[in-house]
Amino acid sequence: MSSKIKDTRELNLALCEKLQPFLEPLSQKFGIQTFGYRKFYPDGMSVGLSTNHVLNALTIEKFNHNIIPSYETEVSLVLNNERSHFFRIGKPDKNNAFFSTLYDLDVWNTLSYYRKSGKCVEGFYYAATRSNEAIIEEYINNAQVFEMFSFYFKDKINSIIRPADLEPVKTETISPLIFENKHMAVSKDTLDIKNFISNIPVQKFFLSSNGQDYCLSIQEFKCLSLLSRGKTSKEVGVQLNISSRTVEGYIENIKSKIDVSSRSQLIDLFIANFKNDKNFIFPIEEEPIDKRET
């Protein structure tokens, strides 16, 4: 057994136990049996984790350093802003070795949710069992909960593992051409989910810059979200029930944290990270036209 496979197995085994408690709310409410996460890098490498140790071991043995067409298709569509959600249902094509392995392990009826993270793409996978076909309706009716869990998970995973720890266990998964040939069309899909923060106790968000993730508090995120929509500091303060001076303090703190020199740079960076997600993350009720100042 190579040292890299051994390192990957040991990391997955250690993380499997740590990740399992995060799955409990989804397991109890929806019947989710396996949660998985994979980060795809522009060079075609990726790192994958899951709460299912048997799945982790088989993935390492059978698919590490192999191109997986299913991932290539999904990541390509995400990069082109065509889709962000995928379902794995029914019986898989027998020629699809990856899906057939998942099916044989009874890791099936899956929602795959993807989002861009800087230059990378992150995938979040929620799987039930072959017999639990009713879960698909739960995915559709509770999409915001599963999307929200991705932010919750990212907060938690950053507290138990450093990005540097993942470097030795990266594996070739997709072709780098998937990233190089992307067409950055603007997605027309927007999500309008209200009061999402009360659903899952997310306390942090992450802004990617130059390949590094920077942590934002909820208030910092809200301030940037509103500023990116053209609000002034005074208007942001009114919306969040804080002073404009406090808003400015949040912005200066973020600029210092990420090391950008201007507010416009910061807003551009925020929009690049969250242009398809900000209305889902922090929906805003617009005032009726007849009540606005003229």
KETOR-404528 format. One record per residue: x negated, y negated, z of N, C-alpha, C, O in turn; residue in one letter. Coordinates in steps of 0.02 Angstrom, whole numbers, padded with zeros to 5 digits, always signed. Example, Ala and Ser with C-alpha at 12.3 -4.5 7.8 and 13.67 -1.06 7.14 Angstrom:
residues 2
-00660+00284+00390-00615+00225+00390-00660+00165+00390-00712+00166+00423a-00642+00112+00354-00684+00053+00357-00645-00002+00394-00670-00057+00402s
//
This chain:
residues 294
-00042+00060+00000+00000+00000+00000-00044-00062+00000-00089-00068+00041m-00031-00110-00046-00073-00170-00049-00061-00213+00012-00009-00209+00045s-00111-00256+00027-00105-00299+00085-00048-00349+00076-00017-00370+00125s-00035-00369+00013+00019-00418+00001+00087-00387+00015+00130-00418+00045k+00097-00324-00007+00160-00290+00008+00168-00280+00082+00223-00289+00109i+00114-00263+00116+00117-00254+00189+00135-00319+00223+00177-00320+00269k+00103-00374+00202+00117-00440+00231+00190-00459+00219+00223-00485+00264d+00215-00446+00159+00284-00464+00142+00333-00423+00184+00382-00450+00209t+00319-00358+00191+00363-00316+00232+00365-00340+00305+00418-00344+00334r+00307-00355+00332+00303-00376+00402+00339-00442+00413+00373-00451+00463e+00331-00489+00365+00365-00553+00370+00440-00543+00367+00477-00572+00408l+00463-00503+00320+00535-00492+00313+00565-00457+00373+00620-00473+00394n+00528-00410+00402+00553-00375+00460+00560-00423+00519+00610-00421+00556l+00510-00466+00528+00512-00514+00583+00568-00564+00574+00603-00581+00622a+00577-00588+00512+00628-00638+00500+00698-00608+00499+00747-00641+00517l+00704-00544+00480+00769-00511+00478+00802-00515+00546+00861-00529+00551c+00764-00501+00598+00791-00503+00666+00809-00574+00687+00858-00584+00723e+00769-00622+00665+00782-00692+00684+00841-00722+00647+00877-00765+00673k+00852-00698+00585+00906-00725+00544+00974-00697+00562+01025-00730+00553l+00975-00636+00587+01038-00601+00599+01088-00641+00642+01147-00643+00625q+01066-00674+00697+01114-00713+00737+01148-00769+00699+01205-00787+00715p+01113-00798+00649+01143-00852+00610+01203-00828+00570+01247-00867+00553f+01203-00763+00554+01256-00735+00512+01319-00719+00550+01372-00712+00520l+01315-00713+00616+01371-00690+00656+01437-00726+00643+01488-00693+00633e+01438-00794+00642+01503-00829+00629+01534-00809+00562+01595-00800+00558p+01493-00803+00509+01519-00784+00444+01540-00711+00443+01589-00692+00410l+01503-00669+00479+01520-00598+00482+01587-00587+00517+01629-00548+00494s+01597-00622+00572+01659-00614+00611+01719-00642+00574+01773-00612+00576q+01711-00698+00542+01769-00732+00511+01784-00704+00441+01843-00698+00423k+01732-00689+00401+01744-00671+00332+01723-00599+00314+01741-00575+00260f+01686-00566+00356+01664-00498+00340+01600-00497+00300+01585-00447+00267g+01561-00551+00301+01496-00552+00268+01449-00504+00304+01440-00508+00364i+01418-00458+00265+01373-00409+00294+01300-00426+00284+01257-00408+00325q+01285-00461+00230+01215-00478+00214+01211-00550+00190+01251-00572+00148t+01164-00587+00218+01149-00654+00194+01078-00654+00167+01032-00628+00199f+01069-00684+00108+01002-00688+00078+00986-00758+00056+01030-00799+00044g+00922-00772+00053+00897-00838+00031+00837-00827-00014+00795-00784+00000y+00833-00865-00067+00774-00862-00111+00758-00931-00138+00803-00968-00159r+00695-00949-00136+00672-01013-00163+00631-01000-00225+00581-00963-00223k+00652-01031-00280+00618-01023-00345+00575-01084-00359+00598-01141-00355f+00512-01072-00376+00464-01125-00389+00454-01133-00464+00465-01086-00502y+00433-01193-00487+00426-01205-00559+00376-01160-00594+00379-01154-00655p+00331-01129-00557+00283-01084-00589+00310-01013-00598+00274-00968-00619d+00375-01003-00582+00406-00938-00590+00402-00894-00528+00432-00841-00526g+00365-00917-00478+00359-00879-00416+00421-00892-00373+00456-00941-00382m+00433-00847-00325+00488-00857-00278+00472-00822-00213+00428-00780-00208s+00509-00842-00161+00507-00809-00096+00578-00792-00077+00622-00835-00080v+00590-00730-00058+00657-00709-00039+00660-00679+00031+00614-00644+00052g+00714-00693+00065+00725-00667+00133+00798-00644+00137+00841-00669+00101l+00811-00596+00181+00880-00577+00192+00887-00546+00261+00838-00530+00294s+00950-00539+00282+00964-00509+00347+00968-00433+00344+00978-00399+00394t+00959-00405+00284+00965-00333+00273+00895-00304+00262+00866-00312+00209n+00868-00271+00313+00799-00247+00309+00791-00193+00256+00739-00191+00223h+00840-00149+00247+00835-00097+00196+00831-00129+00127+00792-00108+00085v+00873-00180+00115+00871-00216+00052+00803-00249+00043+00775-00247-00012l+00777-00280+00095+00712-00313+00090+00658-00263+00068+00619-00278+00024n+00658-00204+00101+00606-00155+00086+00611-00130+00013+00560-00124-00021a+00672-00116-00010+00680-00092-00079+00663-00146-00131+00635-00131-00183l+00680-00208-00115+00664-00263-00160+00589-00270-00168+00563-00279-00223t+00553-00265-00112+00481-00270-00113+00450-00212-00154+00404-00223-00194i+00476-00152-00143+00448-00093-00176+00464-00091-00251+00421-00073-00291e+00526-00110-00270+00548-00100-00339+00543-00162-00383+00536-00156-00444k+00548-00222-00353+00556-00281-00395+00503-00336-00386+00501-00383-00425f+00461-00330-00335+00409-00380-00328+00364-00383-00389+00343-00331-00415n+00351-00444-00413+00310-00455-00472+00341-00428-00536+00306-00411-00583h+00407-00425-00537+00444-00407-00597+00493-00464-00614+00525-00491-00569n+00497-00480-00678+00546-00529-00699+00616-00500-00690+00629-00443-00710i+00661-00538-00658+00729-00514-00646+00776-00556-00689+00790-00614-00672i+00802-00528-00744+00844-00567-00790+00904-00600-00757+00922-00656-00776p+00934-00568-00707+00992-00597-00674+00974-00664-00642+01012-00712-00648s+00917-00667-00609+00895-00730-00579+00879-00782-00633+00895-00841-00626y+00847-00759-00688+00830-00806-00741+00893-00840-00769+00894-00900-00780e+00945-00800-00779+01008-00828-00806+01038-00878-00758+01058-00933-00779t+01042-00860-00694+01074-00904-00645+01034-00969-00635+01063-01023-00634e+00968-00963-00627+00927-01022-00616+00929-01068-00676+00931-01129-00669v+00929-01039-00736+00932-01080-00797+00996-01121-00799+00994-01181-00815s+01053-01090-00783+01117-01126-00783+01118-01181-00730+01148-01234-00740l+01087-01167-00673+01084-01218-00620+01042-01277-00642+01061-01334-00632v+00984-01264-00671+00940-01318-00694+00973-01361-00747+00959-01421-00753l+01017-01330-00786+01053-01367-00838+01118-01398-00813+01158-01424-00852n+01129-01394-00747+01190-01423-00717+01254-01393-00746+01305-01426-00748n+01251-01332-00768+01310-01300-00797+01350-01262-00745+01412-01261-00747e+01316-01230-00698+01350-01193-00645+01308-01193-00582+01247-01201-00585r+01341-01185-00524+01304-01178-00461+01329-01118-00421+01298-01099-00371s+01385-01087-00442+01414-01030-00407+01420-00970-00454+01440-00977-00512h+01404-00911-00428+01409-00850-00467+01437-00795-00423+01424-00793-00362f+01475-00749-00453+01503-00693-00416+01473-00627-00443+01463-00619-00503f+01459-00581-00397+01438-00514-00416+01494-00466-00394+01500-00449-00335r+01534-00446-00442+01594-00406-00427+01600-00350-00479+01563-00348-00527i+01649-00306-00467+01659-00250-00514+01600-00203-00512+01560-00205-00465g+01595-00159-00562+01538-00114-00567+01484-00145-00610+01499-00171-00664k+01422-00144-00587+01368-00176-00626+01351-00136-00688+01364-00076-00692p+01322-00169-00737+01296-00136-00796+01241-00087-00774+01195-00106-00738d+01246-00025-00795+01198+00026-00773+01127+00010-00797+01079+00036-00770k+01121-00034-00847+01055-00054-00872+01024-00111-00831+00966-00129-00840n+01064-00139-00785+01040-00192-00742+01014-00160-00677+01053-00147-00631n+00950-00146-00675+00921-00109-00618+00929-00146-00552+00939-00116-00500a+00924-00212-00555+00928-00252-00493+00998-00249-00464+01007-00233-00405f+01049-00263-00505+01118-00261-00481+01138-00189-00461+01174-00180-00413f+01114-00140-00498+01130-00071-00481+01102-00052-00413+01134-00014-00375s+01043-00078-00396+01014-00065-00330+01057-00096-00276+01069-00064-00224t+01078-00158-00287+01122-00191-00237+01186-00151-00228+01210-00141-00172l+01215-00130-00283+01278-00092-00281+01269-00027-00243+01312-00009-00202y+01215+00009-00257+01202+00073-00224+01191+00064-00149+01206+00109-00109d+01164+00005-00129+01152-00009-00058+01215-00035-00024+01215-00050+00036l+01270-00040-00062+01333-00067-00036+01327-00140-00015+01359-00163+00032d+01284-00176-00051+01277-00249-00042+01309-00280-00104+01275-00290-00155v+01374-00294-00100+01410-00312-00161+01467-00360-00145+01475-00382-00088w+01506-00378-00198+01557-00430-00192+01525-00491-00161+01539-00511-00105n+01481-00520-00201+01434-00572-00178+01450-00641-00207+01467-00646-00266t+01444-00692-00166+01443-00761-00190+01370-00784-00190+01337-00781-00138l+01347-00807-00247+01280-00837-00252+01289-00912-00263+01320-00933-00312s+01262-00951-00217+01267-01024-00222+01196-01052-00229+01152-01037-00189y+01187-01094-00279+01121-01123-00293+01124-01200-00288+01176-01231-00301y+01068-01228-00268+01061-01301-00270+00989-01318-00285+00943-01281-00267r+00979-01374-00319+00912-01399-00333+00882-01428-00270+00917-01460-00230k+00818-01418-00261+00782-01446-00204+00716-01474-00231+00667-01437-00236s+00715-01538-00247+00656-01567-00279+00645-01533-00346+00690-01532-00388g+00585-01506-00356+00569-01472-00418+00588-01397-00416+00579-01362-00465k+00612-01375-00360+00629-01304-00350+00704-01293-00353+00743-01341-00357c+00724-01230-00352+00794-01211-00347+00800-01162-00289+00760-01116-00282v+00850-01173-00247+00862-01129-00190+00927-01090-00202+00977-01118-00224e+00925-01025-00186+00984-00983-00192+01005-00957-00124+00963-00937-00084g+01070-00957-00112+01099-00933-00049+01150-00879-00067+01195-00892-00107f+01143-00819-00039+01182-00762-00060+01223-00733-00002+01196-00716+00051y+01288-00728-00013+01334-00702+00038+01365-00639+00011+01403-00640-00038y+01350-00582+00043+01373-00518+00016+01415-00480+00067+01400-00480+00127a+01468-00448+00042+01509-00403+00083+01490-00331+00065+01431-00314+00062a+01540-00290+00053+01528-00221+00033+01568-00207-00031+01608-00248-00053t+01557-00149-00061+01593-00132-00123+01668-00130-00113+01706-00150-00157r+01690-00107-00055+01762-00100-00043+01797-00165-00025+01859-00170-00029s+01759-00215-00005+01789-00278+00018+01799-00326-00040+01766-00378-00045n+01846-00309-00084+01859-00352-00142+01897-00415-00122+01896-00465-00158e+01931-00414-00065+01970-00472-00043+01925-00531-00025+01949-00587-00019a+01860-00519-00016+01814-00573+00003+01810-00626-00051+01795-00684-00037i+01823-00607-00114+01817-00655-00169+01866-00713-00159+01848-00771-00170i+01927-00697-00138+01976-00750-00124+01952-00794-00066+01963-00855-00067e+01919-00764-00016+01892-00803+00039+01838-00851+00015+01835-00908+00037e+01795-00827-00030+01743-00871-00058+01774-00932-00092+01752-00988-00083y+01826-00919-00132+01857-00973-00171+01892-01022-00125+01887-01083-00135i+01928-00997-00075+01967-01040-00031+01925-01077+00020+01947-01127+00048n+01865-01052+00033+01822-01081+00086+01754-01100+00058+01703-01094+00093n+01752-01122-00004+01688-01137-00037+01646-01186+00003+01585-01178+00008a+01679-01236+00033+01640-01287+00070+01605-01258+00130+01551-01282+00148q+01634-01208+00162+01602-01177+00220+01537-01143+00200+01487-01149+00234v+01539-01106+00145+01480-01070+00123+01427-01118+00097+01367-01106+00107f+01447-01170+00063+01399-01220+00041+01368-01256+00101+01308-01269+00103e+01409-01270+00150+01385-01304+00210+01336-01261+00248+01289-01286+00278m+01348-01196+00247+01303-01150+00283+01233-01154+00255+01185-01141+00292f+01225-01172+00191+01158-01177+00162+01117-01231+00197+01057-01222+00209s+01149-01287+00215+01113-01340+00251+01098-01318+00322+01044-01332+00349f+01145-01285+00352+01136-01259+00420+01078-01209+00421+01035-01213+00465y+01076-01164+00372+01023-01114+00369+00955-01147+00359+00906-01128+00390f+00953-01196+00314+00889-01228+00299+00861-01263+00361+00801-01263+00372k+00905-01293+00400+00884-01323+00463+00854-01271+00509+00800-01281+00537d+00888-01214+00516+00865-01161+00561+00801-01128+00537+00756-01116+00577k+00796-01114+00472+00737-01078+00446+00675-01121+00453+00620-01095+00464i+00683-01187+00448+00625-01231+00456+00600-01233+00528+00543-01253+00541n+00643-01211+00574+00623-01211+00644+00587-01146+00664+00556-01143+00717s+00592-01094+00622+00561-01031+00641+00505-01009+00594+00469-00962+00610i+00496-01044+00538+00442-01025+00493+00416-01087+00457+00456-01129+00436i+00351-01092+00449+00320-01147+00414+00315-01131+00339+00305-01073+00321r+00322-01182+00296+00314-01168+00224+00249-01133+00207+00246-01092+00162p+00195-01150+00244+00130-01120+00230+00131-01044+00241+00093-01008+00209a+00174-01021+00286+00179-00949+00300+00207-00910+00241+00197-00850+00236d+00243-00944+00197+00274-00911+00140+00228-00904+00080+00240-00864+00036l+00175-00944+00079+00130-00944+00022+00102-00875+00005+00102-00856-00054e+00079-00836+00055+00049-00771+00038+00099-00720+00011+00078-00670-00019p+00163-00731+00020+00212-00680+00000+00254-00702-00061+00306-00672-00075v+00232-00754-00096+00266-00773-00157+00257-00718-00209+00205-00684-00211k+00307-00709-00251+00303-00657-00302+00332-00682-00368+00378-00723-00368t+00304-00658-00424+00332-00678-00489+00403-00651-00495+00415-00592-00482e+00449-00694-00514+00519-00673-00518+00552-00694-00584+00590-00655-00613t+00537-00754-00607+00566-00780-00669+00511-00812-00711+00456-00825-00686i+00526-00825-00773+00477-00856-00817+00472-00931-00803+00523-00964-00794s+00411-00958-00801+00404-01031-00792+00440-01071-00847+00457-01129-00837p+00451-01039-00905+00484-01073-00960+00556-01092-00941+00584-01139-00970l+00585-01057-00893+00653-01074-00871+00654-01146-00845+00701-01183-00858i+00602-01166-00810+00597-01235-00784+00575-01283-00839+00600-01340-00842f+00529-01262-00881+00501-01307-00932+00552-01325-00985+00549-01380-01013e+00599-01280-01000+00646-01291-01054+00714-01315-01031+00763-01314-01070n+00718-01338-00970+00783-01360-00944+00805-01424-00979+00764-01464-01002k+00871-01433-00983+00901-01494-01010+00938-01527-00953+00987-01499-00928h+00916-01586-00932+00943-01616-00871+01007-01655-00885+01010-01716-00876m+01058-01620-00906+01123-01652-00916+01154-01666-00848+01145-01628-00800a+01191-01721-00844+01224-01740-00781+01288-01699-00773+01331-01699-00817v+01294-01665-00718+01353-01625-00705+01414-01670-00696+01409-01723-00665s+01470-01649-00723+01532-01687-00715+01573-01663-00655+01623-01694-00637k+01549-01608-00625+01586-01580-00569+01569-01618-00505+01511-01630-00490d+01620-01636-00468+01609-01667-00402+01654-01631-00352+01708-01607-00370t+01632-01629-00291+01670-01597-00239+01693-01650-00189+01654-01694-00170l+01754-01647-00169+01781-01696-00122+01806-01659-00061+01866-01648-00054d+01760-01640-00016+01776-01602+00045+01772-01649+00105+01719-01677+00118i+01827-01656+00141+01830-01703+00197+01814-01667+00263+01827-01608+00272k+01784-01706+00308+01772-01684+00376+01732-01619+00380+01745-01577+00423n+01682-01612+00335+01645-01550+00333+01599-01542+00394+01585-01486+00415f+01576-01596+00422+01526-01592+00475+01553-01554+00535+01514-01521+00570i+01618-01557+00548+01646-01522+00605+01650-01446+00594+01659-01409+00642s+01642-01423+00531+01648-01352+00517+01589-01312+00544+01597-01259+00574n+01529-01338+00531+01468-01303+00552+01422-01356+00583+01416-01410+00555i+01389-01341+00639+01350-01391+00674+01284-01409+00642+01231-01394+00669p+01286-01440+00582+01225-01461+00549+01200-01525+00581+01239-01572+00589v+01137-01527+00597+01109-01586+00628+01055-01619+00585+01034-01674+00599q+01034-01585+00532+00980-01611+00491+00992-01596+00418+01026-01548+00400k+00963-01639+00374+00963-01628+00303+00891-01635+00280+00848-01660+00317f+00877-01614+00218+00808-01615+00195+00804-01650+00127+00842-01636+00082f+00756-01695+00123+00744-01734+00062+00676-01711+00035+00626-01715+00071l+00674-01688-00027+00612-01663-00056+00576-01717-00095+00607-01753-00135s+00511-01724-00083+00470-01772-00119+00401-01743-00128+00368-01723-00080s+00379-01739-00191+00312-01712-00207+00302-01643-00178+00248-01627-00153n+00354-01601-00183+00347-01533-00161+00353-01521-00086+00343-01465-00063g+00368-01574-00048+00374-01566+00025+00443-01587+00048+00472-01634+00021q+00470-01552+00097+00535-01567+00125+00528-01612+00186+00488-01599+00231d+00566-01667+00187+00566-01713+00244+00635-01710+00277+00687-01711+00244y+00634-01707+00343+00695-01699+00381+00730-01766+00391+00699-01815+00410c+00796-01767+00378+00837-01826+00391+00890-01808+00442+00919-01753+00440l+00903-01854+00488+00958-01844+00534+01024-01857+00497+01024-01883+00441s+01079-01840+00528+01145-01852+00497+01154-01926+00483+01177-01945+00429i+01137-01969+00532+01147-02041+00522+01102-02068+00467+01124-02110+00428q+01040-02044+00464+00995-02066+00410+01024-02045+00343+01023-02083+00295e+01050-01984+00340+01079-01960+00278+01139-02001+00258+01147-02019+00199f+01183-02017+00306+01242-02056+00290+01224-02125+00265+01253-02150+00217k+01174-02156+00297+01153-02223+00275+01129-02221+00203+01148-02263+00162c+01086-02172+00187+01061-02168+00119+01116-02151+00069+01116-02177+00013l+01163-02109+00089+01218-02091+00046+01259-02153+00027+01278-02162-00031s+01273-02194+00076+01313-02254+00063+01274-02306+00023+01301-02338-00022l+01210-02314+00040+01169-02362+00002+01162-02341-00071+01160-02383-00116l+01159-02276-00083+01152-02251-00152+01215-02264-00192+01214-02261-00254s+01271-02280-00159+01334-02296-00193+01344-02371-00200+01399-02394-00217r+01291-02409-00186+01294-02481-00196+01317-02521-00137+01328-02582-00143g+01324-02490-00078+01345-02526-00019+01287-02568+00008+01229-02549+00001k+01302-02625+00039+01252-02665+00073+01242-02638+00144+01281-02597+00168t+01189-02661+00176+01177-02639+00245+01235-02657+00291+01253-02619+00336s+01264-02715+00279+01321-02736+00319+01381-02690+00308+01414-02670+00356k+01394-02673+00245+01450-02629+00229+01439-02558+00257+01486-02525+00280e+01376-02535+00255+01359-02470+00283+01373-02470+00358+01400-02423+00386v+01352-02526+00391+01362-02532+00463+01436-02529+00481+01455-02496+00530g+01477-02563+00443+01549-02563+00455+01577-02492+00446+01616-02468+00487v+01556-02458+00393+01580-02390+00378+01561-02341+00434+01600-02298+00452q+01500-02349+00461+01475-02302+00512+01484-02327+00583+01466-02294+00631l+01513-02387+00589+01525-02417+00655+01459-02428+00693+01455-02414+00753n+01409-02453+00657+01345-02472+00688+01326-02540+00660+01356-02563+00612i+01275-02572+00689+01255-02638+00666+01213-02632+00603+01182-02580+00590s+01211-02686+00564+01170-02686+00503+01096-02680+00522+01057-02652+00484s+01077-02706+00581+01008-02700+00603+00990-02627+00615+00934-02605+00600r+01037-02589+00643+01026-02517+00653+01019-02481+00586+00977-02436+00579t+01059-02500+00538+01053-02472+00471+00984-02484+00443+00952-02438+00416v+00960-02546+00449+00894-02563+00424+00840-02523+00460+00790-02503+00429e+00850-02511+00524+00802-02471+00563+00798-02400+00537+00743-02372+00532g+00856-02371+00521+00857-02303+00493+00818-02301+00426+00778-02256+00414y+00831-02350+00384+00799-02352+00318+00723-02359+00324+00686-02324+00290i+00701-02404+00368+00629-02413+00377+00597-02350+00404+00541-02333+00386e+00632-02316+00447+00606-02254+00476+00597-02200+00421+00548-02164+00421n+00647-02196+00376+00642-02147+00323+00585-02165+00275+00548-02122+00253i+00579-02229+00258+00526-02252+00213+00457-02233+00241+00413-02211+00205k+00450-02244+00306+00386-02227+00339+00374-02152+00339+00318-02130+00329s+00427-02114+00351+00422-02041+00355+00400-02011+00288+00358-01967+00286k+00430-02037+00234+00418-02009+00168+00361-02045+00132+00335-02022+00081i+00341-02103+00160+00288-02144+00131+00306-02172+00063+00270-02163+00014d+00364-02206+00060+00382-02244+00001+00384-02318+00021+00397-02334+00079v+00371-02362-00026+00363-02432-00009+00425-02475-00016+00428-02529+00012s+00474-02451-00054+00533-02494-00065+00598-02455-00056+00599-02393-00060s+00651-02493-00043+00717-02462-00035+00740-02431-00101+00770-02377-00101r+00725-02464-00157+00747-02437-00221+00715-02370-00236+00747-02326-00264s+00651-02362-00217+00618-02297-00226+00652-02244-00184+00661-02187-00206q+00671-02263-00124+00703-02216-00078+00771-02195-00105+00788-02136-00103l+00809-02242-00131+00875-02226-00158+00868-02181-00220+00906-02134-00230i+00818-02197-00263+00807-02155-00323+00790-02084-00302+00814-02036-00333d+00750-02077-00251+00731-02011-00226+00791-01974-00198+00799-01914-00210l+00833-02010-00162+00893-01979-00134+00940-01955-00189+00966-01899-00185f+00950-01997-00239+00995-01978-00293+00968-01918-00331+01006-01874-00351i+00902-01915-00341+00872-01858-00376+00884-01793-00337+00892-01740-00367a+00885-01798-00271+00895-01738-00229+00968-01719-00223+00984-01659-00222n+01013-01769-00219+01081-01755-00199+01134-01780-00248+01193-01785-00228f+01116-01794-00309+01165-01824-00355+01227-01780-00365+01281-01805-00379k+01219-01713-00359+01276-01669-00368+01309-01649-00303+01360-01615-00303n+01280-01670-00246+01303-01646-00181+01328-01701-00134+01362-01686-00085d+01311-01764-00147+01322-01815-00096+01396-01824-00080+01413-01840-00023k+01440-01815-00129+01511-01824-00114+01538-01766-00075+01585-01773-00036n+01509-01708-00085+01527-01650-00043+01503-01660+00028+01539-01648+00076f+01440-01683+00034+01410-01690+00100+01442-01747+00140+01453-01741+00200i+01456-01802+00107+01482-01859+00143+01535-01895+00101+01520-01949+00074f+01595-01867+00094+01647-01898+00054+01669-01964+00083+01670-01973+00144p+01687-02011+00039+01707-02078+00061+01777-02092+00036+01792-02083-00023i+01818-02115+00080+01885-02137+00061+01880-02208+00033+01860-02254+00069e+01899-02217-00029+01899-02284-00058+01962-02321-00037+02016-02291-00031e+01956-02386-00028+02015-02426-00010+02061-02431-00070+02037-02435-00127e+02126-02431-00060+02173-02442-00116+02157-02507-00151+02138-02556-00119p+02165-02507-00216+02147-02566-00257+02183-02629-00232+02154-02682-00230i+02247-02622-00214+02286-02682-00195+02265-02709-00127+02288-02762-00107d+02223-02673-00089+02201-02697-00024+02131-02725-00025+02107-02753+00024k+02096-02718-00083+02028-02743-00088+02030-02818-00097+02079-02846-00122r+01975-02850-00077+01970-02922-00086+01963-02938-00160+01930-02902-00197e+01994-02991-00180+01991-03012-00251+01950-03075-00255+01940-03102-00310t
//
